[in-house]
Amino acid sequence: MFRILAVWCLFLLAAAGLQPAQAQPGQTTEVEFSSAPQTEIEMADTLRRDGKIYVVVVVLLTVLVGTIAYLVSIDRKVGRLEKQLKDDLVNR
């Protein structure tokens, strides 16, 4: 369980470190698929301006940490039950 958790955390760290490539002056960028001009995302701008984006990040991190803690506690309980079952079978 801890190996899976460690690999998953490393994957998230690697994904967080990826940044989109910046075009150098004089280079062309990727072709846009739609002919309509792209508009700004109002919700993200509003959340950033009002400082509520941090609330969203904190809630997401809380849910993520809670889920990981729950999975670790279940893994420990299952490990104890497996050990207890193994000891009971050996003592028979």
PDB file of N, CA, C and O in Angstrom, chain B, residues numbered from 101:
ATOM      1  N   MET B 101       0.834  -1.189   0.000  1.00  0.00           N
ATOM      2  CA  MET B 101       0.000   0.000   0.000  1.00  0.00           C
ATOM      3  C   MET B 101       0.876   1.248   0.000  1.00  0.00           C
ATOM      4  O   MET B 101       0.602   2.223  -0.700  1.00  0.00           O
ATOM      5  N   PHE B 102       1.937   1.191   0.806  1.00  0.00           N
ATOM      6  CA  PHE B 102       2.807   2.360   0.887  1.00  0.00           C
ATOM      7  C   PHE B 102       3.579   2.564  -0.407  1.00  0.00           C
ATOM      8  O   PHE B 102       3.886   3.699  -0.770  1.00  0.00           O
ATOM      9  N   ARG B 103       3.899   1.474  -1.111  1.00  0.00           N
ATOM     10  CA  ARG B 103       4.572   1.613  -2.403  1.00  0.00           C
ATOM     11  C   ARG B 103       3.665   2.300  -3.403  1.00  0.00           C
ATOM     12  O   ARG B 103       4.094   3.191  -4.135  1.00  0.00           O
ATOM     13  N   ILE B 104       2.408   1.883  -3.431  1.00  0.00           N
ATOM     14  CA  ILE B 104       1.444   2.497  -4.346  1.00  0.00           C
ATOM     15  C   ILE B 104       1.271   3.967  -4.000  1.00  0.00           C
ATOM     16  O   ILE B 104       1.229   4.814  -4.892  1.00  0.00           O
ATOM     17  N   LEU B 105       1.171   4.272  -2.726  1.00  0.00           N
ATOM     18  CA  LEU B 105       1.018   5.653  -2.283  1.00  0.00           C
ATOM     19  C   LEU B 105       2.243   6.485  -2.650  1.00  0.00           C
ATOM     20  O   LEU B 105       2.110   7.631  -3.079  1.00  0.00           O
ATOM     21  N   ALA B 106       3.421   5.921  -2.487  1.00  0.00           N
ATOM     22  CA  ALA B 106       4.649   6.652  -2.819  1.00  0.00           C
ATOM     23  C   ALA B 106       4.741   6.913  -4.319  1.00  0.00           C
ATOM     24  O   ALA B 106       5.096   8.015  -4.737  1.00  0.00           O
ATOM     25  N   VAL B 107       4.424   5.908  -5.126  1.00  0.00           N
ATOM     26  CA  VAL B 107       4.459   6.093  -6.577  1.00  0.00           C
ATOM     27  C   VAL B 107       3.431   7.126  -7.000  1.00  0.00           C
ATOM     28  O   VAL B 107       3.705   7.955  -7.868  1.00  0.00           O
ATOM     29  N   TRP B 108       2.255   7.088  -6.399  1.00  0.00           N
ATOM     30  CA  TRP B 108       1.200   8.037  -6.743  1.00  0.00           C
ATOM     31  C   TRP B 108       1.622   9.463  -6.373  1.00  0.00           C
ATOM     32  O   TRP B 108       1.390  10.397  -7.140  1.00  0.00           O
ATOM     33  N   CYS B 109       2.233   9.629  -5.216  1.00  0.00           N
ATOM     34  CA  CYS B 109       2.702  10.958  -4.805  1.00  0.00           C
ATOM     35  C   CYS B 109       3.804  11.463  -5.729  1.00  0.00           C
ATOM     36  O   CYS B 109       3.818  12.643  -6.081  1.00  0.00           O
ATOM     37  N   LEU B 110       4.721  10.596  -6.125  1.00  0.00           N
ATOM     38  CA  LEU B 110       5.768  10.995  -7.060  1.00  0.00           C
ATOM     39  C   LEU B 110       5.175  11.398  -8.405  1.00  0.00           C
ATOM     40  O   LEU B 110       5.638  12.349  -9.034  1.00  0.00           O
ATOM     41  N   PHE B 111       4.151  10.671  -8.841  1.00  0.00           N
ATOM     42  CA  PHE B 111       3.480  11.023 -10.085  1.00  0.00           C
ATOM     43  C   PHE B 111       2.836  12.402  -9.989  1.00  0.00           C
ATOM     44  O   PHE B 111       2.934  13.201 -10.921  1.00  0.00           O
ATOM     45  N   LEU B 112       2.182  12.682  -8.869  1.00  0.00           N
ATOM     46  CA  LEU B 112       1.560  13.992  -8.688  1.00  0.00           C
ATOM     47  C   LEU B 112       2.594  15.103  -8.648  1.00  0.00           C
ATOM     48  O   LEU B 112       2.383  16.172  -9.221  1.00  0.00           O
ATOM     49  N   LEU B 113       3.704  14.858  -7.978  1.00  0.00           N
ATOM     50  CA  LEU B 113       4.765  15.863  -7.935  1.00  0.00           C
ATOM     51  C   LEU B 113       5.343  16.115  -9.323  1.00  0.00           C
ATOM     52  O   LEU B 113       5.627  17.256  -9.688  1.00  0.00           O
ATOM     53  N   ALA B 114       5.514  15.054 -10.084  1.00  0.00           N
ATOM     54  CA  ALA B 114       6.037  15.215 -11.442  1.00  0.00           C
ATOM     55  C   ALA B 114       5.034  15.958 -12.326  1.00  0.00           C
ATOM     56  O   ALA B 114       5.415  16.802 -13.136  1.00  0.00           O
ATOM     57  N   ALA B 115       3.750  15.635 -12.160  1.00  0.00           N
ATOM     58  CA  ALA B 115       2.726  16.300 -12.963  1.00  0.00           C
ATOM     59  C   ALA B 115       2.606  17.773 -12.582  1.00  0.00           C
ATOM     60  O   ALA B 115       2.334  18.613 -13.440  1.00  0.00           O
ATOM     61  N   ALA B 116       2.805  18.090 -11.312  1.00  0.00           N
ATOM     62  CA  ALA B 116       2.714  19.480 -10.875  1.00  0.00           C
ATOM     63  C   ALA B 116       3.892  20.296 -11.396  1.00  0.00           C
ATOM     64  O   ALA B 116       3.783  21.510 -11.565  1.00  0.00           O
ATOM     65  N   GLY B 117       5.016  19.634 -11.650  1.00  0.00           N
ATOM     66  CA  GLY B 117       6.193  20.329 -12.136  1.00  0.00           C
ATOM     67  C   GLY B 117       6.162  20.603 -13.628  1.00  0.00           C
ATOM     68  O   GLY B 117       6.952  21.404 -14.127  1.00  0.00           O
ATOM     69  N   LEU B 118       5.261  19.952 -14.344  1.00  0.00           N
ATOM     70  CA  LEU B 118       5.183  20.166 -15.783  1.00  0.00           C
ATOM     71  C   LEU B 118       4.554  21.510 -16.072  1.00  0.00           C
ATOM     72  O   LEU B 118       3.524  21.862 -15.498  1.00  0.00           O
ATOM     73  N   GLN B 119       5.170  22.248 -16.952  1.00  0.00           N
ATOM     74  CA  GLN B 119       4.640  23.542 -17.346  1.00  0.00           C
ATOM     75  C   GLN B 119       4.524  23.564 -18.856  1.00  0.00           C
ATOM     76  O   GLN B 119       5.336  22.944 -19.544  1.00  0.00           O
ATOM     77  N   PRO B 120       3.535  24.263 -19.386  1.00  0.00           N
ATOM     78  CA  PRO B 120       3.424  24.320 -20.843  1.00  0.00           C
ATOM     79  C   PRO B 120       4.626  25.027 -21.449  1.00  0.00           C
ATOM     80  O   PRO B 120       5.185  25.953 -20.861  1.00  0.00           O
ATOM     81  N   ALA B 121       5.004  24.582 -22.611  1.00  0.00           N
ATOM     82  CA  ALA B 121       6.166  25.175 -23.281  1.00  0.00           C
ATOM     83  C   ALA B 121       5.837  26.585 -23.748  1.00  0.00           C
ATOM     84  O   ALA B 121       4.750  26.841 -24.263  1.00  0.00           O
ATOM     85  N   GLN B 122       6.775  27.484 -23.565  1.00  0.00           N
ATOM     86  CA  GLN B 122       6.623  28.862 -23.995  1.00  0.00           C
ATOM     87  C   GLN B 122       7.229  29.003 -25.383  1.00  0.00           C
ATOM     88  O   GLN B 122       8.318  28.488 -25.638  1.00  0.00           O
ATOM     89  N   ALA B 123       6.548  29.683 -26.270  1.00  0.00           N
ATOM     90  CA  ALA B 123       7.068  29.900 -27.616  1.00  0.00           C
ATOM     91  C   ALA B 123       8.118  31.000 -27.575  1.00  0.00           C
ATOM     92  O   ALA B 123       7.933  32.027 -26.923  1.00  0.00           O
ATOM     93  N   GLN B 124       9.200  30.776 -28.266  1.00  0.00           N
ATOM     94  CA  GLN B 124      10.254  31.770 -28.369  1.00  0.00           C
ATOM     95  C   GLN B 124       9.830  32.833 -29.378  1.00  0.00           C
ATOM     96  O   GLN B 124       9.038  32.549 -30.276  1.00  0.00           O
ATOM     97  N   PRO B 125      10.344  34.046 -29.243  1.00  0.00           N
ATOM     98  CA  PRO B 125      10.009  35.069 -30.231  1.00  0.00           C
ATOM     99  C   PRO B 125      10.398  34.612 -31.633  1.00  0.00           C
ATOM    100  O   PRO B 125      11.495  34.098 -31.854  1.00  0.00           O
ATOM    101  N   GLY B 126       9.486  34.806 -32.566  1.00  0.00           N
ATOM    102  CA  GLY B 126       9.731  34.421 -33.944  1.00  0.00           C
ATOM    103  C   GLY B 126       9.269  33.018 -34.270  1.00  0.00           C
ATOM    104  O   GLY B 126       9.226  32.645 -35.442  1.00  0.00           O
ATOM    105  N   GLN B 127       8.917  32.218 -33.252  1.00  0.00           N
ATOM    106  CA  GLN B 127       8.433  30.867 -33.500  1.00  0.00           C
ATOM    107  C   GLN B 127       6.917  30.882 -33.547  1.00  0.00           C
ATOM    108  O   GLN B 127       6.274  31.725 -32.921  1.00  0.00           O
ATOM    109  N   THR B 128       6.361  29.964 -34.280  1.00  0.00           N
ATOM    110  CA  THR B 128       4.907  29.854 -34.345  1.00  0.00           C
ATOM    111  C   THR B 128       4.431  28.953 -33.230  1.00  0.00           C
ATOM    112  O   THR B 128       5.141  28.039 -32.808  1.00  0.00           O
ATOM    113  N   THR B 129       3.233  29.212 -32.757  1.00  0.00           N
ATOM    114  CA  THR B 129       2.651  28.384 -31.711  1.00  0.00           C
ATOM    115  C   THR B 129       1.744  27.349 -32.344  1.00  0.00           C
ATOM    116  O   THR B 129       1.570  27.325 -33.562  1.00  0.00           O
ATOM    117  N   GLU B 130       1.175  26.508 -31.529  1.00  0.00           N
ATOM    118  CA  GLU B 130       0.291  25.466 -32.035  1.00  0.00           C
ATOM    119  C   GLU B 130      -0.942  26.079 -32.667  1.00  0.00           C
ATOM    120  O   GLU B 130      -1.361  27.180 -32.309  1.00  0.00           O
ATOM    121  N   VAL B 131      -1.509  25.360 -33.600  1.00  0.00           N
ATOM    122  CA  VAL B 131      -2.691  25.821 -34.306  1.00  0.00           C
ATOM    123  C   VAL B 131      -3.904  25.611 -33.416  1.00  0.00           C
ATOM    124  O   VAL B 131      -4.076  24.543 -32.829  1.00  0.00           O
ATOM    125  N   GLU B 132      -4.744  26.634 -33.318  1.00  0.00           N
ATOM    126  CA  GLU B 132      -5.972  26.507 -32.545  1.00  0.00           C
ATOM    127  C   GLU B 132      -7.013  25.811 -33.399  1.00  0.00           C
ATOM    128  O   GLU B 132      -7.083  26.036 -34.607  1.00  0.00           O
ATOM    129  N   PHE B 133      -7.822  24.965 -32.777  1.00  0.00           N
ATOM    130  CA  PHE B 133      -8.797  24.186 -33.515  1.00  0.00           C
ATOM    131  C   PHE B 133     -10.077  24.959 -33.792  1.00  0.00           C
ATOM    132  O   PHE B 133     -10.781  24.648 -34.752  1.00  0.00           O
ATOM    133  N   SER B 134     -10.391  25.942 -32.988  1.00  0.00           N
ATOM    134  CA  SER B 134     -11.617  26.700 -33.223  1.00  0.00           C
ATOM    135  C   SER B 134     -11.265  28.058 -33.805  1.00  0.00           C
ATOM    136  O   SER B 134     -10.215  28.628 -33.510  1.00  0.00           O
ATOM    137  N   SER B 135     -12.162  28.560 -34.636  1.00  0.00           N
ATOM    138  CA  SER B 135     -11.908  29.863 -35.238  1.00  0.00           C
ATOM    139  C   SER B 135     -12.397  30.998 -34.339  1.00  0.00           C
ATOM    140  O   SER B 135     -12.060  32.162 -34.557  1.00  0.00           O
ATOM    141  N   ALA B 136     -13.204  30.646 -33.313  1.00  0.00           N
ATOM    142  CA  ALA B 136     -13.708  31.675 -32.405  1.00  0.00           C
ATOM    143  C   ALA B 136     -12.590  32.100 -31.455  1.00  0.00           C
ATOM    144  O   ALA B 136     -11.789  31.270 -31.028  1.00  0.00           O
ATOM    145  N   PRO B 137     -12.536  33.380 -31.128  1.00  0.00           N
ATOM    146  CA  PRO B 137     -11.496  33.821 -30.195  1.00  0.00           C
ATOM    147  C   PRO B 137     -11.738  33.229 -28.811  1.00  0.00           C
ATOM    148  O   PRO B 137     -12.877  33.087 -28.368  1.00  0.00           O
ATOM    149  N   GLN B 138     -10.637  32.885 -28.137  1.00  0.00           N
ATOM    150  CA  GLN B 138     -10.773  32.312 -26.806  1.00  0.00           C
ATOM    151  C   GLN B 138     -11.029  33.423 -25.808  1.00  0.00           C
ATOM    152  O   GLN B 138     -10.376  34.466 -25.834  1.00  0.00           O
ATOM    153  N   THR B 139     -11.983  33.186 -24.932  1.00  0.00           N
ATOM    154  CA  THR B 139     -12.327  34.176 -23.916  1.00  0.00           C
ATOM    155  C   THR B 139     -11.702  33.774 -22.599  1.00  0.00           C
ATOM    156  O   THR B 139     -11.376  32.608 -22.376  1.00  0.00           O
ATOM    157  N   GLU B 140     -11.543  34.745 -21.740  1.00  0.00           N
ATOM    158  CA  GLU B 140     -11.027  34.478 -20.401  1.00  0.00           C
ATOM    159  C   GLU B 140     -12.065  33.696 -19.603  1.00  0.00           C
ATOM    160  O   GLU B 140     -13.266  33.838 -19.832  1.00  0.00           O
ATOM    161  N   ILE B 141     -11.612  32.892 -18.691  1.00  0.00           N
ATOM    162  CA  ILE B 141     -12.521  32.140 -17.834  1.00  0.00           C
ATOM    163  C   ILE B 141     -12.861  33.033 -16.648  1.00  0.00           C
ATOM    164  O   ILE B 141     -12.020  33.300 -15.791  1.00  0.00           O
ATOM    165  N   GLU B 142     -14.091  33.480 -16.617  1.00  0.00           N
ATOM    166  CA  GLU B 142     -14.502  34.442 -15.595  1.00  0.00           C
ATOM    167  C   GLU B 142     -14.460  33.854 -14.195  1.00  0.00           C
ATOM    168  O   GLU B 142     -14.060  34.527 -13.245  1.00  0.00           O
ATOM    169  N   MET B 143     -14.872  32.601 -14.068  1.00  0.00           N
ATOM    170  CA  MET B 143     -14.937  32.003 -12.743  1.00  0.00           C
ATOM    171  C   MET B 143     -13.545  31.971 -12.089  1.00  0.00           C
ATOM    172  O   MET B 143     -13.401  32.321 -10.918  1.00  0.00           O
ATOM    173  N   ALA B 144     -12.538  31.555 -12.840  1.00  0.00           N
ATOM    174  CA  ALA B 144     -11.184  31.491 -12.284  1.00  0.00           C
ATOM    175  C   ALA B 144     -10.676  32.877 -11.930  1.00  0.00           C
ATOM    176  O   ALA B 144     -10.039  33.068 -10.893  1.00  0.00           O
ATOM    177  N   ASP B 145     -10.959  33.844 -12.793  1.00  0.00           N
ATOM    178  CA  ASP B 145     -10.517  35.212 -12.502  1.00  0.00           C
ATOM    179  C   ASP B 145     -11.202  35.759 -11.266  1.00  0.00           C
ATOM    180  O   ASP B 145     -10.568  36.408 -10.434  1.00  0.00           O
ATOM    181  N   THR B 146     -12.503  35.498 -11.142  1.00  0.00           N
ATOM    182  CA  THR B 146     -13.258  35.983  -9.985  1.00  0.00           C
ATOM    183  C   THR B 146     -12.754  35.327  -8.698  1.00  0.00           C
ATOM    184  O   THR B 146     -12.570  35.997  -7.681  1.00  0.00           O
ATOM    185  N   LEU B 147     -12.531  34.003  -8.754  1.00  0.00           N
ATOM    186  CA  LEU B 147     -12.034  33.307  -7.561  1.00  0.00           C
ATOM    187  C   LEU B 147     -10.658  33.830  -7.171  1.00  0.00           C
ATOM    188  O   LEU B 147     -10.368  34.009  -5.988  1.00  0.00           O
ATOM    189  N   ARG B 148      -9.810  34.076  -8.170  1.00  0.00           N
ATOM    190  CA  ARG B 148      -8.481  34.592  -7.876  1.00  0.00           C
ATOM    191  C   ARG B 148      -8.552  35.998  -7.301  1.00  0.00           C
ATOM    192  O   ARG B 148      -7.852  36.319  -6.341  1.00  0.00           O
ATOM    193  N   ARG B 149      -9.394  36.832  -7.887  1.00  0.00           N
ATOM    194  CA  ARG B 149      -9.497  38.220  -7.446  1.00  0.00           C
ATOM    195  C   ARG B 149     -10.045  38.296  -6.022  1.00  0.00           C
ATOM    196  O   ARG B 149      -9.565  39.092  -5.215  1.00  0.00           O
ATOM    197  N   ASP B 150     -11.044  37.476  -5.713  1.00  0.00           N
ATOM    198  CA  ASP B 150     -11.659  37.510  -4.387  1.00  0.00           C
ATOM    199  C   ASP B 150     -10.867  36.727  -3.345  1.00  0.00           C
ATOM    200  O   ASP B 150     -11.193  36.772  -2.158  1.00  0.00           O
ATOM    201  N   GLY B 151      -9.840  36.017  -3.771  1.00  0.00           N
ATOM    202  CA  GLY B 151      -9.042  35.229  -2.843  1.00  0.00           C
ATOM    203  C   GLY B 151      -9.690  33.908  -2.466  1.00  0.00           C
ATOM    204  O   GLY B 151      -9.225  33.234  -1.547  1.00  0.00           O
ATOM    205  N   LYS B 152     -10.752  33.527  -3.158  1.00  0.00           N
ATOM    206  CA  LYS B 152     -11.451  32.289  -2.829  1.00  0.00           C
ATOM    207  C   LYS B 152     -10.797  31.072  -3.471  1.00  0.00           C
ATOM    208  O   LYS B 152     -11.124  29.937  -3.125  1.00  0.00           O
ATOM    209  N   ILE B 153      -9.885  31.298  -4.395  1.00  0.00           N
ATOM    210  CA  ILE B 153      -9.202  30.165  -5.016  1.00  0.00           C
ATOM    211  C   ILE B 153      -8.419  29.387  -3.963  1.00  0.00           C
ATOM    212  O   ILE B 153      -8.252  28.172  -4.073  1.00  0.00           O
ATOM    213  N   TYR B 154      -7.942  30.098  -2.943  1.00  0.00           N
ATOM    214  CA  TYR B 154      -7.204  29.432  -1.868  1.00  0.00           C
ATOM    215  C   TYR B 154      -8.129  28.539  -1.049  1.00  0.00           C
ATOM    216  O   TYR B 154      -7.705  27.494  -0.555  1.00  0.00           O
ATOM    217  N   VAL B 155      -9.379  28.939  -0.904  1.00  0.00           N
ATOM    218  CA  VAL B 155     -10.359  28.102  -0.202  1.00  0.00           C
ATOM    219  C   VAL B 155     -10.582  26.813  -0.986  1.00  0.00           C
ATOM    220  O   VAL B 155     -10.657  25.728  -0.408  1.00  0.00           O
ATOM    221  N   VAL B 156     -10.686  26.941  -2.300  1.00  0.00           N
ATOM    222  CA  VAL B 156     -10.879  25.766  -3.153  1.00  0.00           C
ATOM    223  C   VAL B 156      -9.673  24.833  -3.024  1.00  0.00           C
ATOM    224  O   VAL B 156      -9.834  23.620  -2.890  1.00  0.00           O
ATOM    225  N   VAL B 157      -8.482  25.395  -3.066  1.00  0.00           N
ATOM    226  CA  VAL B 157      -7.266  24.578  -2.952  1.00  0.00           C
ATOM    227  C   VAL B 157      -7.209  23.889  -1.593  1.00  0.00           C
ATOM    228  O   VAL B 157      -6.864  22.710  -1.516  1.00  0.00           O
ATOM    229  N   VAL B 158      -7.539  24.602  -0.525  1.00  0.00           N
ATOM    230  CA  VAL B 158      -7.504  24.013   0.814  1.00  0.00           C
ATOM    231  C   VAL B 158      -8.528  22.886   0.936  1.00  0.00           C
ATOM    232  O   VAL B 158      -8.231  21.846   1.523  1.00  0.00           O
ATOM    233  N   VAL B 159      -9.719  23.080   0.392  1.00  0.00           N
ATOM    234  CA  VAL B 159     -10.738  22.034   0.450  1.00  0.00           C
ATOM    235  C   VAL B 159     -10.283  20.805  -0.325  1.00  0.00           C
ATOM    236  O   VAL B 159     -10.438  19.681   0.151  1.00  0.00           O
ATOM    237  N   LEU B 160      -9.722  21.008  -1.518  1.00  0.00           N
ATOM    238  CA  LEU B 160      -9.245  19.873  -2.309  1.00  0.00           C
ATOM    239  C   LEU B 160      -8.112  19.134  -1.599  1.00  0.00           C
ATOM    240  O   LEU B 160      -8.081  17.903  -1.584  1.00  0.00           O
ATOM    241  N   LEU B 161      -7.192  19.881  -1.018  1.00  0.00           N
ATOM    242  CA  LEU B 161      -6.100  19.239  -0.290  1.00  0.00           C
ATOM    243  C   LEU B 161      -6.601  18.495   0.944  1.00  0.00           C
ATOM    244  O   LEU B 161      -6.095  17.422   1.272  1.00  0.00           O
ATOM    245  N   THR B 162      -7.591  19.060   1.625  1.00  0.00           N
ATOM    246  CA  THR B 162      -8.170  18.397   2.797  1.00  0.00           C
ATOM    247  C   THR B 162      -8.826  17.082   2.404  1.00  0.00           C
ATOM    248  O   THR B 162      -8.659  16.071   3.086  1.00  0.00           O
ATOM    249  N   VAL B 163      -9.566  17.094   1.314  1.00  0.00           N
ATOM    250  CA  VAL B 163     -10.204  15.861   0.839  1.00  0.00           C
ATOM    251  C   VAL B 163      -9.146  14.838   0.443  1.00  0.00           C
ATOM    252  O   VAL B 163      -9.278  13.655   0.757  1.00  0.00           O
ATOM    253  N   LEU B 164      -8.100  15.285  -0.241  1.00  0.00           N
ATOM    254  CA  LEU B 164      -7.029  14.378  -0.670  1.00  0.00           C
ATOM    255  C   LEU B 164      -6.306  13.779   0.529  1.00  0.00           C
ATOM    256  O   LEU B 164      -6.074  12.571   0.568  1.00  0.00           O
ATOM    257  N   VAL B 165      -5.949  14.601   1.503  1.00  0.00           N
ATOM    258  CA  VAL B 165      -5.256  14.108   2.696  1.00  0.00           C
ATOM    259  C   VAL B 165      -6.162  13.180   3.499  1.00  0.00           C
ATOM    260  O   VAL B 165      -5.702  12.160   4.011  1.00  0.00           O
ATOM    261  N   GLY B 166      -7.429  13.517   3.612  1.00  0.00           N
ATOM    262  CA  GLY B 166      -8.370  12.659   4.322  1.00  0.00           C
ATOM    263  C   GLY B 166      -8.529  11.305   3.657  1.00  0.00           C
ATOM    264  O   GLY B 166      -8.595  10.279   4.334  1.00  0.00           O
ATOM    265  N   THR B 167      -8.590  11.299   2.334  1.00  0.00           N
ATOM    266  CA  THR B 167      -8.708  10.045   1.600  1.00  0.00           C
ATOM    267  C   THR B 167      -7.459   9.191   1.784  1.00  0.00           C
ATOM    268  O   THR B 167      -7.557   7.981   1.991  1.00  0.00           O
ATOM    269  N   ILE B 168      -6.299   9.808   1.711  1.00  0.00           N
ATOM    270  CA  ILE B 168      -5.048   9.063   1.898  1.00  0.00           C
ATOM    271  C   ILE B 168      -4.965   8.512   3.315  1.00  0.00           C
ATOM    272  O   ILE B 168      -4.572   7.361   3.506  1.00  0.00           O
ATOM    273  N   ALA B 169      -5.330   9.315   4.310  1.00  0.00           N
ATOM    274  CA  ALA B 169      -5.301   8.844   5.699  1.00  0.00           C
ATOM    275  C   ALA B 169      -6.268   7.678   5.900  1.00  0.00           C
ATOM    276  O   ALA B 169      -5.947   6.719   6.602  1.00  0.00           O
ATOM    277  N   TYR B 170      -7.438   7.758   5.292  1.00  0.00           N
ATOM    278  CA  TYR B 170      -8.425   6.684   5.397  1.00  0.00           C
ATOM    279  C   TYR B 170      -7.891   5.407   4.757  1.00  0.00           C
ATOM    280  O   TYR B 170      -8.042   4.325   5.325  1.00  0.00           O
ATOM    281  N   LEU B 171      -7.269   5.514   3.583  1.00  0.00           N
ATOM    282  CA  LEU B 171      -6.720   4.337   2.919  1.00  0.00           C
ATOM    283  C   LEU B 171      -5.587   3.713   3.730  1.00  0.00           C
ATOM    284  O   LEU B 171      -5.478   2.488   3.799  1.00  0.00           O
ATOM    285  N   VAL B 172      -4.747   4.537   4.340  1.00  0.00           N
ATOM    286  CA  VAL B 172      -3.658   4.012   5.159  1.00  0.00           C
ATOM    287  C   VAL B 172      -4.213   3.300   6.389  1.00  0.00           C
ATOM    288  O   VAL B 172      -3.714   2.242   6.773  1.00  0.00           O
ATOM    289  N   SER B 173      -5.247   3.879   7.012  1.00  0.00           N
ATOM    290  CA  SER B 173      -5.812   3.220   8.198  1.00  0.00           C
ATOM    291  C   SER B 173      -6.475   1.898   7.836  1.00  0.00           C
ATOM    292  O   SER B 173      -6.372   0.933   8.593  1.00  0.00           O
ATOM    293  N   ILE B 174      -7.150   1.835   6.700  1.00  0.00           N
ATOM    294  CA  ILE B 174      -7.757   0.573   6.261  1.00  0.00           C
ATOM    295  C   ILE B 174      -6.670  -0.454   5.965  1.00  0.00           C
ATOM    296  O   ILE B 174      -6.819  -1.630   6.298  1.00  0.00           O
ATOM    297  N   ASP B 175      -5.572  -0.012   5.337  1.00  0.00           N
ATOM    298  CA  ASP B 175      -4.473  -0.921   5.029  1.00  0.00           C
ATOM    299  C   ASP B 175      -3.885  -1.508   6.310  1.00  0.00           C
ATOM    300  O   ASP B 175      -3.569  -2.696   6.362  1.00  0.00           O
ATOM    301  N   ARG B 176      -3.738  -0.687   7.333  1.00  0.00           N
ATOM    302  CA  ARG B 176      -3.211  -1.185   8.611  1.00  0.00           C
ATOM    303  C   ARG B 176      -4.163  -2.194   9.246  1.00  0.00           C
ATOM    304  O   ARG B 176      -3.725  -3.219   9.769  1.00  0.00           O
ATOM    305  N   LYS B 177      -5.468  -1.907   9.201  1.00  0.00           N
ATOM    306  CA  LYS B 177      -6.449  -2.826   9.777  1.00  0.00           C
ATOM    307  C   LYS B 177      -6.454  -4.160   9.044  1.00  0.00           C
ATOM    308  O   LYS B 177      -6.510  -5.219   9.670  1.00  0.00           O
ATOM    309  N   VAL B 178      -6.397  -4.108   7.724  1.00  0.00           N
ATOM    310  CA  VAL B 178      -6.372  -5.342   6.940  1.00  0.00           C
ATOM    311  C   VAL B 178      -5.088  -6.112   7.223  1.00  0.00           C
ATOM    312  O   VAL B 178      -5.108  -7.340   7.307  1.00  0.00           O
ATOM    313  N   GLY B 179      -3.981  -5.410   7.371  1.00  0.00           N
ATOM    314  CA  GLY B 179      -2.719  -6.072   7.703  1.00  0.00           C
ATOM    315  C   GLY B 179      -2.787  -6.783   9.038  1.00  0.00           C
ATOM    316  O   GLY B 179      -2.302  -7.906   9.175  1.00  0.00           O
ATOM    317  N   ARG B 180      -3.394  -6.127  10.036  1.00  0.00           N
ATOM    318  CA  ARG B 180      -3.554  -6.758  11.356  1.00  0.00           C
ATOM    319  C   ARG B 180      -4.439  -7.993  11.268  1.00  0.00           C
ATOM    320  O   ARG B 180      -4.144  -9.023  11.875  1.00  0.00           O
ATOM    321  N   LEU B 181      -5.542  -7.883  10.497  1.00  0.00           N
ATOM    322  CA  LEU B 181      -6.437  -9.036  10.355  1.00  0.00           C
ATOM    323  C   LEU B 181      -5.742 -10.189   9.628  1.00  0.00           C
ATOM    324  O   LEU B 181      -5.931 -11.349   9.996  1.00  0.00           O
ATOM    325  N   GLU B 182      -4.944  -9.890   8.605  1.00  0.00           N
ATOM    326  CA  GLU B 182      -4.215 -10.940   7.900  1.00  0.00           C
ATOM    327  C   GLU B 182      -3.219 -11.622   8.825  1.00  0.00           C
ATOM    328  O   GLU B 182      -3.081 -12.845   8.807  1.00  0.00           O
ATOM    329  N   LYS B 183      -2.529 -10.832   9.629  1.00  0.00           N
ATOM    330  CA  LYS B 183      -1.557 -11.400  10.568  1.00  0.00           C
ATOM    331  C   LYS B 183      -2.263 -12.268  11.602  1.00  0.00           C
ATOM    332  O   LYS B 183      -1.782 -13.348  11.946  1.00  0.00           O
ATOM    333  N   GLN B 184      -3.401 -11.794  12.096  1.00  0.00           N
ATOM    334  CA  GLN B 184      -4.158 -12.547  13.095  1.00  0.00           C
ATOM    335  C   GLN B 184      -4.669 -13.855  12.487  1.00  0.00           C
ATOM    336  O   GLN B 184      -4.629 -14.898  13.140  1.00  0.00           O
ATOM    337  N   LEU B 185      -5.145 -13.805  11.253  1.00  0.00           N
ATOM    338  CA  LEU B 185      -5.632 -15.010  10.585  1.00  0.00           C
ATOM    339  C   LEU B 185      -4.489 -15.994  10.356  1.00  0.00           C
ATOM    340  O   LEU B 185      -4.656 -17.200  10.540  1.00  0.00           O
ATOM    341  N   LYS B 186      -3.336 -15.484   9.956  1.00  0.00           N
ATOM    342  CA  LYS B 186      -2.171 -16.337   9.729  1.00  0.00           C
ATOM    343  C   LYS B 186      -1.738 -16.994  11.038  1.00  0.00           C
ATOM    344  O   LYS B 186      -1.424 -18.184  11.062  1.00  0.00           O
ATOM    345  N   ASP B 187      -1.721 -16.217  12.134  1.00  0.00           N
ATOM    346  CA  ASP B 187      -1.346 -16.790  13.437  1.00  0.00           C
ATOM    347  C   ASP B 187      -2.338 -17.836  13.898  1.00  0.00           C
ATOM    348  O   ASP B 187      -1.942 -18.846  14.479  1.00  0.00           O
ATOM    349  N   ASP B 188      -3.642 -17.612  13.647  1.00  0.00           N
ATOM    350  CA  ASP B 188      -4.654 -18.590  14.033  1.00  0.00           C
ATOM    351  C   ASP B 188      -4.510 -19.885  13.256  1.00  0.00           C
ATOM    352  O   ASP B 188      -4.713 -20.971  13.799  1.00  0.00           O
ATOM    353  N   LEU B 189      -4.151 -19.765  11.957  1.00  0.00           N
ATOM    354  CA  LEU B 189      -3.978 -20.978  11.152  1.00  0.00           C
ATOM    355  C   LEU B 189      -2.726 -21.751  11.552  1.00  0.00           C
ATOM    356  O   LEU B 189      -2.704 -22.980  11.489  1.00  0.00           O
ATOM    357  N   VAL B 190      -1.688 -21.033  11.961  1.00  0.00           N
ATOM    358  CA  VAL B 190      -0.447 -21.695  12.384  1.00  0.00           C
ATOM    359  C   VAL B 190      -0.640 -22.395  13.727  1.00  0.00           C
ATOM    360  O   VAL B 190      -0.099 -23.479  13.944  1.00  0.00           O
ATOM    361  N   ASN B 191      -1.406 -21.782  14.628  1.00  0.00           N
ATOM    362  CA  ASN B 191      -1.605 -22.350  15.968  1.00  0.00           C
ATOM    363  C   ASN B 191      -2.558 -23.530  16.002  1.00  0.00           C
ATOM    364  O   ASN B 191      -2.683 -24.176  17.042  1.00  0.00           O
ATOM    365  N   ARG B 192      -3.222 -23.831  14.923  1.00  0.00           N
ATOM    366  CA  ARG B 192      -4.160 -24.977  14.913  1.00  0.00           C
ATOM    367  C   ARG B 192      -3.458 -26.244  14.913  1.00  0.00           C
ATOM    368  O   ARG B 192      -4.090 -27.301  14.906  1.00  0.00           O
TER     369      ARG B 192
END
